[in-house]
Amino acid sequence: MSQSELGLLGDYERSNFIRLRTMILLRWVAITGQIVALVVAQRLYDLQLELGLCYLAVGVAVIGNLVAMFIFPENKRLSETENFLMVLFDLLQLCFLLFLTGGLNNPFSVLVLGPVTVSAVMLSLRSTVILNAAAFGLISAMVFAHLPLRTGDGVTLRIPDLFIFGQWAAITIALLFLSVYSRRITREMNAMSDALAATQMALARAQKLNDLGGVVAAAAHELGTPLATIKLTSSELMEELDDRPDLQDDARLIREQADRCRDILRSMGRAGKDDLHLRKAPLTAVLREAAEPHETRGKTITLRETAIGDLPQPEILRRPEIIHGLRNLIQNAVDFARTQVWIEAEWSRSHITLRILDDGEGFPPHLLGRIGDPFMRRRRSEADRRARPEYEGMGLGLFIAKTLLERTGAELSFANGAEVTEPQDSGARRGAVVEVVWPREAIVPPNPPRGAALGQNRPFDA
């Protein structure tokens, strides 16, 4: 699956998720804090501030909020540019207040980190870099240019130059660290959210196909008896109407159309097998169903089965999660194999284990710990591009497979064949190895009482 096929959202589209009302509310909180700080500084500590300019800066923010509230609808969502301009305005307004109130001598100078952190979370990389550069330039300028803080007695409040430098260095480092940290965490959360959405889409598609096949199979099963009755009756009419050729032709036409309906239902029924008789199937049958789409891709797929103890082959649930998850794992093995893929099934009284192996180069050793993470990109070499030009892997297929199979109670592990195969394997099975282990009770339904009926086919949920 490619990113374009899934319609996954980039930074630019995600910035459109932010509502104007949210930004207005946050700005009201900032305005309230600024007014309280100015009142406390003047009334409680008797600081001599340029109150006219300070309240002018706060008033500009108030006017901007009021204009936004009365001109735009409450449900308006901001574009990337609008979000960028609003955050930039907040940064400039805050830095102007700091300039009027002592610059970096003001302990509230750390609030410069707020707008930059917000931009790292919701804006594009370009906008975040611009805001970081603007914040860095403004705090650097305030080291040298700011209005001093004075008390009512005329005493200038100023911290030593060493602490000013420390304040500047700390804010600069925090700007860089918080931006990178917030952006990285947000991107990983968004990637996981997108991948989970893709998983749900894949599962829903598989379930729809399964349900559609079940409807067809059920229709073929239910209509089999009346079609057989029509065919038998038409055959008897043909024998009794030897002396009425015109009516005999009509009876023959009825029989032919009944045969045609039977053939149509039979061909459609091959698309799905979900009725009560096939809610479960032998383990190897499910594995062959999962591998079937990849058997004609030029690689040999070998299925091996092993029973631990004297146990018959189990019949497991034909859940879409199992089939789709295994199909993705097999697809990945076929994509990277040279000529051979092995599927090994092993069962005991407590567990069912599957291993999917190939004779390719295996997983990159430095990525083994991250196998199953969504959107795990790796730069492809030119030789790899020539060998498999159609492959656009992002790690999403393995993530979907891992997520779907874990929902059925499975535990997955990934390794390379060189680490787990024995020397007598002659080096053939030295590619990737994926092991899937279920507790037996997770996918093997209990056997019904002897002689009990399955019951009628139930309609699918809407």
C-alpha positions in Angstrom: 0.0 0.0 0.0 1.3 3.5 -0.8 0.6 6.6 1.1 -1.3 8.1 -1.8 -3.6 5.1 -2.0 -4.6 5.5 1.6 -5.2 9.2 1.4 -3.1 9.7 4.5 -2.9 13.3 5.8 0.3 15.4 5.8 1.2 18.3 8.0 -0.5 20.8 5.7 -3.9 19.0 5.9 -3.7 18.4 9.6 -3.3 22.2 10.3 -6.8 22.6 8.8 -8.1 20.6 11.7 -7.7 23.5 14.2 -10.8 25.5 14.8 -10.7 29.3 15.0 -12.7 29.0 18.3 -9.9 27.0 19.9 -7.3 29.6 19.0 -9.6 32.4 20.3 -10.1 30.6 23.6 -6.4 30.1 24.1 -5.8 33.8 23.3 -8.4 34.9 25.9 -6.5 32.8 28.5 -3.2 34.5 27.5 -4.9 38.0 27.6 -6.3 37.3 31.0 -2.9 36.2 32.3 -1.2 39.3 30.8 -3.7 41.7 32.4 -3.4 40.0 35.8 0.4 40.1 35.6 0.3 43.9 34.8 -2.1 44.7 37.6 -0.1 42.7 40.2 3.2 44.2 39.1 1.8 47.7 39.4 -0.5 47.4 42.5 1.4 44.8 44.6 5.0 45.5 43.7 4.7 49.1 42.6 6.7 48.6 39.4 7.0 51.5 37.1 5.8 50.2 33.7 4.9 51.8 30.4 1.3 51.0 31.1 0.0 52.8 28.1 2.1 50.8 25.7 1.5 47.6 27.7 -2.3 47.9 27.6 -2.0 48.9 23.9 -0.3 45.5 23.2 -3.0 43.7 25.2 -5.7 45.8 23.6 -4.5 44.8 20.1 -4.9 41.1 21.1 -8.4 41.8 22.5 -9.5 43.6 19.3 -8.1 40.8 17.2 -10.1 38.3 19.1 -13.3 40.3 19.0 -13.0 40.8 15.2 -12.4 37.1 14.7 -15.4 36.2 16.9 -17.9 38.5 15.1 -16.7 38.2 11.5 -16.1 34.5 11.2 -18.4 31.6 12.1 -17.7 29.6 15.2 -17.1 26.4 13.3 -14.5 27.9 10.9 -11.3 25.9 10.6 -8.1 27.7 10.0 -5.9 27.1 7.0 -2.2 26.5 7.3 -1.4 30.2 6.5 -4.1 31.5 8.9 -2.8 29.3 11.7 0.7 30.5 11.0 -0.3 34.1 11.1 -2.2 33.7 14.3 0.7 32.0 16.1 3.2 34.6 14.7 0.9 37.4 16.0 0.9 35.8 19.4 4.7 35.5 19.4 5.2 39.2 18.3 2.6 40.5 20.9 4.2 38.5 23.7 7.8 39.7 22.8 6.6 43.3 22.6 5.2 43.0 26.1 8.5 41.5 27.3 10.4 44.3 25.6 8.3 46.8 27.6 8.8 44.9 30.9 12.5 44.2 31.2 13.3 41.7 28.4 15.1 38.6 29.7 15.1 40.2 33.2 11.4 39.3 33.2 10.9 35.8 34.5 7.9 35.5 32.1 10.2 35.4 29.2 10.0 31.6 29.2 6.5 32.0 27.8 8.1 32.5 24.4 8.3 28.8 24.2 4.5 28.5 24.1 3.8 29.7 20.5 6.8 27.8 19.1 5.7 24.5 20.7 2.2 25.0 19.4 3.6 25.5 15.9 5.7 22.3 16.1 2.6 20.3 17.0 0.1 21.6 14.4 2.0 23.4 11.6 4.2 22.4 8.8 8.0 22.1 9.1 8.5 25.3 7.1 6.2 27.3 9.4 7.8 25.8 12.5 11.3 26.7 11.3 10.2 30.3 10.5 8.6 30.7 14.0 11.7 29.3 15.7 14.0 31.7 13.8 11.7 34.6 14.7 11.6 33.6 18.4 15.4 33.2 18.4 15.9 36.6 16.8 13.5 38.4 19.2 15.0 36.9 22.4 18.5 37.7 21.1 17.5 41.3 20.4 15.9 41.6 23.9 19.3 40.8 25.5 20.5 44.2 24.4 17.3 46.2 23.7 14.5 46.4 26.3 12.9 48.9 28.7 14.2 48.4 32.2 12.1 47.4 35.2 12.0 50.1 37.9 10.4 50.2 41.3 8.6 53.1 42.7 11.8 54.3 44.4 13.6 54.4 41.0 15.7 51.3 41.6 16.4 49.3 38.3 15.7 45.6 38.7 18.4 43.8 36.7 19.9 40.3 37.0 23.6 39.8 36.4 24.9 39.5 32.8 25.9 35.9 33.5 22.3 35.0 34.4 21.0 37.0 31.3 23.3 34.8 29.2 22.0 31.7 31.0 18.4 32.8 30.4 19.1 33.3 26.7 20.9 30.0 26.3 18.2 28.1 28.2 15.4 29.6 26.1 17.4 28.9 22.9 18.0 25.3 23.8 14.4 24.9 24.9 13.1 26.3 21.6 15.1 23.7 19.7 14.5 20.8 22.0 10.7 21.3 22.6 10.1 21.9 18.9 11.9 18.7 17.8 10.5 16.7 20.7 6.9 17.9 20.2 7.1 17.5 16.4 8.5 14.0 16.6 6.0 12.8 19.2 3.1 14.3 17.2 4.3 12.8 13.9 4.5 9.4 15.5 1.0 9.7 17.0 -0.4 10.9 13.7 1.4 8.0 11.9 -0.1 5.5 14.3 -3.5 7.1 13.9 -3.3 6.9 10.1 -2.0 3.3 10.2 -4.8 2.3 12.5 -7.3 3.9 10.2 -5.7 2.0 7.3 -6.0 -1.2 9.3 -9.7 -0.6 10.0 -10.2 0.1 6.2 -8.4 -3.1 5.3 -10.4 -5.1 7.8 -13.7 -3.5 6.7 -12.9 -4.3 3.1 -12.0 -7.9 3.9 -15.2 -8.2 6.0 -17.4 -6.8 3.2 -15.9 -9.3 0.8 -16.4 -12.1 3.2 -20.0 -11.0 3.8 -20.7 -10.6 0.1 -19.3 -14.1 -0.5 -21.5 -15.4 2.3 -24.6 -13.9 0.8 -23.8 -15.6 -2.5 -23.0 -18.9 -0.9 -26.1 -18.8 1.2 -28.2 -17.9 -1.8 -26.7 -20.8 -3.8 -27.4 -23.2 -0.9 -31.0 -22.0 -0.3 -31.9 -21.9 -4.0 -30.4 -25.3 -4.8 -33.6 -27.2 -3.7 -36.2 -25.1 -5.6 -34.0 -25.1 -8.8 -33.6 -28.9 -8.6 -37.4 -29.2 -8.3 -37.9 -26.9 -11.3 -35.5 -28.9 -13.3 -37.1 -32.2 -12.4 -40.6 -31.0 -13.1 -39.6 -29.5 -16.4 -38.0 -32.8 -17.4 -41.2 -34.7 -16.6 -43.2 -32.2 -18.6 -41.0 -32.7 -21.6 -41.6 -36.4 -21.5 -45.4 -35.9 -21.2 -45.6 -33.3 -24.0 -44.2 -35.4 -26.9 -47.4 -34.7 -28.8 -47.2 -30.9 -28.1 -43.9 -29.7 -29.5 -44.6 -26.0 -28.8 -45.2 -26.7 -25.1 -42.3 -29.1 -25.0 -40.0 -26.3 -26.2 -41.3 -24.1 -23.4 -40.6 -26.9 -20.8 -37.1 -27.4 -22.3 -36.4 -23.6 -22.0 -37.5 -23.7 -18.3 -35.0 -26.5 -17.7 -32.2 -24.7 -19.5 -32.8 -21.5 -17.5 -32.8 -23.5 -14.3 -29.4 -25.0 -15.2 -28.2 -21.5 -16.1 -29.3 -20.1 -12.7 -27.5 -23.0 -11.0 -24.2 -22.3 -12.9 -24.4 -18.6 -12.2 -24.9 -19.2 -8.5 -22.1 -21.7 -8.5 -19.6 -19.3 -10.2 -20.6 -16.5 -7.9 -20.3 -18.7 -4.9 -16.6 -19.2 -5.5 -16.1 -15.6 -4.3 -17.0 -16.4 -0.7 -17.5 -19.3 1.7 -19.0 -17.7 4.8 -22.0 -19.8 5.8 -22.4 -21.9 9.0 -20.7 -24.9 7.4 -17.6 -22.8 6.7 -17.3 -20.5 9.6 -14.3 -22.7 10.4 -11.9 -24.7 8.2 -8.9 -26.9 8.6 -5.7 -24.9 9.4 -4.0 -25.8 6.1 -7.1 -24.8 4.1 -7.0 -21.3 5.7 -3.3 -21.0 5.0 -3.8 -22.0 1.3 -6.6 -19.4 1.1 -4.3 -16.8 2.5 -1.5 -17.7 0.1 -3.6 -18.2 -3.0 -3.3 -14.6 -4.5 0.5 -14.9 -4.4 1.0 -18.4 -5.9 1.2 -17.0 -9.4 3.9 -14.4 -8.7 6.9 -16.5 -9.8 7.9 -17.8 -6.3 7.4 -21.3 -5.0 5.3 -21.4 -1.9 5.7 -24.7 0.1 3.3 -25.6 2.9 4.5 -27.9 5.7 2.5 -29.2 8.7 3.6 -30.8 11.9 1.6 -32.2 14.8 3.1 -32.4 18.3 1.7 -35.6 19.7 -1.0 -37.7 18.2 -3.3 -34.8 17.3 -5.5 -34.3 14.2 -5.3 -31.1 12.3 -7.3 -28.4 14.0 -10.2 -26.6 12.4 -9.7 -22.9 13.1 -12.1 -19.9 12.7 -12.1 -18.3 9.3 -11.9 -14.8 10.6 -11.1 -12.0 8.2 -8.4 -10.7 10.5 -6.6 -14.0 10.3 -6.8 -14.4 6.5 -6.0 -10.8 5.8 -3.1 -10.7 8.3 -1.5 -13.9 7.1 -2.0 -12.8 3.5 0.0 -9.6 4.2 2.8 -11.6 5.8 3.0 -14.0 2.9 2.9 -11.1 0.5 5.9 -9.6 2.3 7.8 -12.9 2.1 7.0 -13.3 -1.6 8.1 -9.7 -2.3 11.6 -10.3 -0.8 12.2 -13.9 -1.6 14.5 -15.0 -4.4 12.7 -18.2 -5.4 11.2 -20.0 -2.3 8.7 -19.2 0.5 7.9 -21.8 3.2 4.9 -21.8 5.4 5.2 -24.1 8.4 2.2 -25.0 10.6 2.6 -26.7 13.9 0.0 -27.5 16.5 -0.1 -29.0 20.0 -2.7 -29.2 22.8 -2.0 -25.7 23.9 -0.7 -23.7 21.0 -0.9 -23.3 17.2 2.3 -21.9 15.6 2.9 -20.7 12.1 6.3 -19.7 10.6 6.7 -17.9 7.3 10.2 -18.1 5.9 11.8 -17.0 2.6 15.2 -17.3 1.0 15.7 -13.6 0.5 18.2 -11.3 2.3 16.2 -11.1 5.5 15.2 -8.1 7.6 17.9 -5.4 8.0 19.5 -6.2 11.3 19.3 -2.6 12.6 15.5 -2.5 11.9 14.6 -5.8 13.6 13.5 -4.1 16.8 11.1 -1.8 14.8 9.5 -4.3 12.5 5.7 -3.8 12.7 5.9 0.0 13.2 3.9 2.0 10.7 5.6 4.0 7.9 9.1 2.7 8.6 10.9 3.9 5.6 14.3 2.8 4.4 16.2 4.2 1.5 16.2 1.7 -1.4 19.3 1.0 -3.4 19.2 1.3 -7.2 19.7 -2.5 -7.5 16.7 -3.0 -5.3 14.6 -0.6 -7.4 15.6 -2.4 -10.5 14.8 -5.8 -9.0 11.4 -4.8 -7.6 10.3 -1.5 -9.3 6.6 -2.0 -8.3 7.4 -2.3 -4.5 6.7 0.8 -2.5 7.0 -0.5 1.1 6.4 1.8 4.1 6.1 -0.9 6.8 2.4 -0.5 6.7 1.6 -4.0 5.4 3.5 -5.6 8.3 1.8 -3.2 10.8 -1.6 -4.1 9.5 -0.8 -7.8 9.6 0.6 -7.5 13.2 -2.4 -5.4 14.4 -5.0 -7.7 12.8 -3.4 -10.9 14.1 -2.8 -9.6 17.6 -6.5 -8.8 17.7 -7.1 -12.5 17.4 -4.8 -13.3 20.3 -1.6 -14.0 18.4 1.9 -13.1 19.4 4.3 -12.2 16.5 8.1 -12.3 16.5 10.5 -11.4 13.6 13.9 -12.7 13.0 16.4 -13.7 10.3 16.8 -17.3 9.2 20.6 -17.2 9.9 19.7 -16.8 13.6 17.2 -19.6 13.8 18.0 -22.2 11.2 20.4 -25.1 11.7 23.5 -25.7 9.6 22.0 -28.7 7.8 19.5 -26.4 6.2 22.3 -25.8 3.6 21.8 -22.1 3.8 18.6 -22.0 1.7 16.2 -20.7 4.4 18.3 -17.8 5.6 15.9 -15.0 4.8 13.2 -13.4 7.0 11.3 -15.5 9.5 8.0 -14.4 11.0 6.5 -16.6 13.7 2.9 -16.3 14.7 1.7 -18.1 17.9 -1.9 -18.5 19.1 -3.2 -20.1 22.3 -5.2 -22.9 20.9 -8.5 -21.8 22.4 -8.2 -18.4 20.7 -8.8 -19.6 17.2 -10.0 -23.2 17.6 -13.7 -23.2 18.4 -15.1 -25.9 20.8 -16.5 -28.9 19.1 -20.3 -29.0 19.1 -22.1 -31.9 20.8 -22.2 -35.0 18.7 -25.1 -35.0 16.4 -26.1 -31.4 17.1 -27.4 -29.3 14.2 -25.6 -26.1 13.1 -28.9 -24.2 12.8 -30.1 -21.8 10.2 -27.8 -19.3 8.4 -28.0 -15.9 10.2 -28.3 -12.6 8.3 -25.2 -10.4 8.3 -25.3 -7.3 10.5 -26.0 -4.1 8.7 
